[in-house]
Amino acid sequence: MFDAFLQDIRHAARSLRRRPLVTGVAALSLALGIGVNTAIFSVFNELLLRSLPVPAPEELVNVTSPGPHPGNTSTGDAGGAPFVFTHPLFRDLERVQTSFTSLGGFRDIRANLAFRGETTSEEGLLVSGGYFGTLRLRPALGRLLTPDDDRDGGVNDVVVLSHRYWTRRFNASRAVLNDTLTINGVPMTIVGVAPDGFKGTSTMDLERFFVPLRMAPRVSRWRDPTSRRNWFIYVFGRVKPGLTMAQAEARLRPPFDAVIRDIDLPAQLARLKADARAAYAKRTVVLEAGSRGHNANRDETMAVLSILFAVTGFVLLIACANVANLLLARATERSGEIAVRRAVGASSAGILRLMFLEATLLAMLGGAGALLVSGMTLSGLTRLVPGPDADILRVSIDSTALLFTAGLGLVTALAFGVMPAVHALRRTAERIPAGQGRTTNTRSTTRLRALLAGSQVALATALLALAGLLVASLANLARVDLGIQRAGLSMFRIAPVLNGYQPPQSMALFDRVAASLQQTPGVVSVSAATVPLLADTSNGSDMTATGFTPGPDDDRHALSSDVGERYFATVGIPLIAGREFTAADSDASRPVAIVNEAFARKFRLGRSPVGARIGTEGKPPDIEIVGVVADATYNSARETAPAQFFRPYRQVAPGLLTFYVRTAPGLDPASVMRAIPALVHRLDANLPIEAMRTMDEQFDDNTTSERVVMTLSASLAALATLLAAIGLYAVLAYSVSQRVREIGIRMALGARGSDVRAMVLGQTSRIAVTASLIGVGLAMGMARLTQSMLYGVTPMDPRVQGGAALLMLAVALCAGLLPARRAAAVDPVEALRAE
């Protein structure tokens, strides 16, 4: 039995070698289809499916507390407001909980890291003393942080490096232990390196370092972390053995409720109104599965990858149909061979096994090529994503991805291998009377191949329509009026506070930077802001205004930014009324603000808002409005302009600013940007520059998801169209070869070459038109997946759907031209003589 199996394998391999062109085309089709699916699966697995690389990740839970968050709430990529706690509330939880072996708390920070004269800006984590213990991690070098590093009076100025950062920055040198790394101006001792593969507990971040949470006042912007009104810490725990997550939550709630009632609520009472007190008293604790860490963007990431999975799945189906068509043609050619095998005693099962082995070997060839294709696809993905975010997509083809590839190869072997084999057996199952068998079987084969080709055309049409919708959406985004003038505008960020600057020193540095930039040749205007435009970051608060009495359902929230003089002229936002800020608007002058038109409408400030007064966070309205500007974008190109108010940054003394530089018309902003690093270096050689780019590049960064999905979808739609054209060509060429006698008779009876061409192209049109209409319907259903990513276009847009159908029809007619020409060139005498 085993010898027979080996013999079948050798025969299958010889059969593939005898037809290298067919084998090569089929293997390439499969490599493309399987490879792109493997690449997207690898990203999907890395960002959404993979558990944290820690022991027993299924025991981890994320702790949340839905309810009011009085005071200041700061969130990041790890989750929204329900996921963050104040530092005191986290410590209370550590003290009273009985559900976990331990709790861990963390928060991401941006920091300037200086080592031996070189300073870079990196992402890191503030972590509690129980962070690494809860995860049960072991160091790659030295030690990890412990509760002793995170207690009052302890030695807190220690840091642990991530393995990736240690390898990249320090060349994996063991001598780095006990050396000094300066973080935001604070010298800290390197005590260890985290294990290889551990990137942190937020799947969308790549942390470089870990410092004790007690260092927050010295190395982060949370200057008062002990306040019960600063919500910024993410919390997770490891459930005790023998407890389910539901049991752990039930055990945790009573002590948590007691802390809220007896400790936290009394500390909040002075600033809470009666209704807010009642709502705060009802807050509770909820546990969520934490095996995959924290991820605030899970739903958005799932939506994007689901679209890409659907697209790559269609490409794989087209590839399978293409290969099935090729094998079906081969099976038809081999009907004589199969008949002989049956005549000498071969069983149907044996013949099926042989043909399935051929399909399996073909799938293995495609799977091997798929690994190369998937690597190229992942490399292309990282090039589509700008800046440090590309590191998130630098995933490898691991054992899970290899299993996925192998499984996909097996499924495709079944998908495209069984049908031709069964069809071939049916053709030779009975001895068919002469003069009948050929016509009947040729027609059945032709119909089956036409069905496969039509399915390819339908799927390709759907992908073309989907790509068209995404291209139209991105084009609409590119044309949208953001309310600013992007051309000639560039930006960069500096954060002197992270280098230990005090507010007066930061303000002095900002003035020197602005003055130096203004003197740079080609610079027309310079200003700065605390919140960068189109950066998916925001700041805001609830507002009060003179004459504004909010109803129970009124939203009183407005977004804000602290800006410099000539800010609106620099970024190109029109001033509607009043004035811009000047250098005289300082901390020594009366508080002033500029609002946009949306703010004036929302708070019902009337036709002349200048002179009205507003207030923040329940304070009396003591800020005078001195100007009104047109509505403009804030943190996303997709969003309509929100209600915004602006204050002069000189009245708040920020520790970091994003500078905006407008260059003269016709001058490339890159020429000015090249001078910025040297300019800043002259003022402070240890101050790194972040996010230096043009505003057009910032817009591209803001629409990264749309561009990635559009680019991949368009590329895969082009690939699918090519595969469908090849499949349709193969069907028509086969049909012409089988109808040579019929065509010869037609031409002998007076048919012209143009009539024969029309006959073949008519067959092409019937397949293409029917399949394209089916594809358009399929695209409309598929496009609902992309609804959240579309802008200014609907899934039913007739221009896009009709354009996709017409383009596919044109491609199909091109695919049919060569078979049509061959059919028209048939010599009737030679055709009839051959018969």
Number of C-alpha atoms within 10 A of each C-alpha: 6 7 8 10 14 11 13 19 19 14 16 21 15 12 14 17 13 10 11 11 11 16 20 16 16 24 24 21 26 31 27 27 31 33 29 29 28 30 28 21 23 26 22 20 16 22 23 20 13 16 18 24 18 18 13 13 18 15 19 27 26 21 23 21 17 16 15 15 20 17 15 15 19 16 18 20 16 23 17 18 19 19 22 28 26 21 23 18 20 18 15 17 18 17 11 14 18 15 22 22 14 18 29 23 27 27 23 24 20 18 26 26 25 22 16 8 7 11 20 15 19 19 16 22 23 23 26 28 24 24 27 21 19 21 23 13 16 16 18 15 19 16 16 25 25 16 14 14 23 22 15 9 9 11 12 19 21 22 27 26 26 26 23 22 19 21 14 10 11 13 11 15 11 13 8 20 16 15 12 19 20 20 28 24 20 19 17 19 18 22 20 25 28 28 19 15 12 16 22 23 24 23 23 24 21 22 23 22 28 28 29 27 25 24 20 19 13 17 24 20 14 17 13 14 21 16 16 20 20 22 25 24 27 30 23 27 24 26 23 16 10 8 14 13 20 12 12 21 20 14 16 21 16 15 16 20 17 13 16 21 16 11 14 19 18 11 15 18 13 9 12 15 10 10 8 15 18 12 11 22 15 13 17 16 17 20 19 15 16 21 21 22 21 26 21 17 18 16 11 13 16 14 17 19 19 16 20 24 19 16 27 28 16 22 30 24 22 29 29 25 26 30 32 27 27 21 24 24 19 15 21 20 12 13 17 14 13 20 18 13 15 17 11 8 8 13 12 17 10 15 19 18 18 20 25 21 21 24 29 22 20 26 29 20 19 27 28 19 19 28 22 14 22 26 18 14 20 23 16 13 20 19 13 19 20 15 11 12 14 14 14 17 20 14 17 14 18 12 9 13 21 15 13 17 26 18 13 20 27 17 14 27 24 16 17 25 25 19 16 27 23 16 19 26 20 13 23 18 13 10 9 13 8 7 8 9 14 13 12 13 16 16 13 13 22 19 14 18 26 22 17 23 29 27 25 32 35 30 27 35 35 33 33 30 35 31 27 22 30 28 21 19 21 21 13 15 19 15 9 13 13 21 16 20 16 17 17 21 25 24 24 20 20 23 24 26 21 25 23 18 16 14 16 12 14 22 20 10 17 22 11 15 19 18 12 15 24 17 12 14 12 19 19 16 20 27 24 28 23 21 21 22 25 21 16 13 12 17 15 16 17 14 21 22 23 15 13 14 11 13 8 6 6 10 12 18 19 20 19 21 20 22 26 25 20 18 23 19 17 20 25 18 19 15 17 13 15 16 15 20 24 13 10 13 20 17 13 9 10 12 18 21 24 27 24 23 21 21 23 21 13 16 24 16 19 11 9 12 24 20 14 18 21 24 17 18 15 11 12 14 15 17 19 19 22 20 22 26 24 18 23 23 19 26 19 18 22 18 11 14 20 20 23 24 24 22 22 28 22 21 18 14 17 20 22 20 24 22 24 26 28 27 25 14 12 9 13 15 23 15 12 18 18 11 13 18 15 12 16 20 13 11 13 12 14 20 23 24 19 15 14 20 16 23 23 16 15 21 18 19 20 20 19 15 17 20 19 19 23 23 17 20 25 21 15 24 26 16 20 31 26 17 23 31 24 18 30 29 22 22 28 26 20 16 22 20 14 16 16 20 21 14 25 23 17 15 19 15 10 10 14 13 18 13 15 21 21 17 16 25 23 15 16 25 18 13 21 29 19 15 26 29 18 19 29 27 18 18 26 18 14 19 24 16 17 20 15 11 22 22 18 13 16 17 21 18 14 11 12 23 26 17 16 26 27 16 17 27 23 14 18 26 22 15 23 26 18 17 23 25 17 16 25 23 14 18 17 19 13 12 17 15 10 9 7
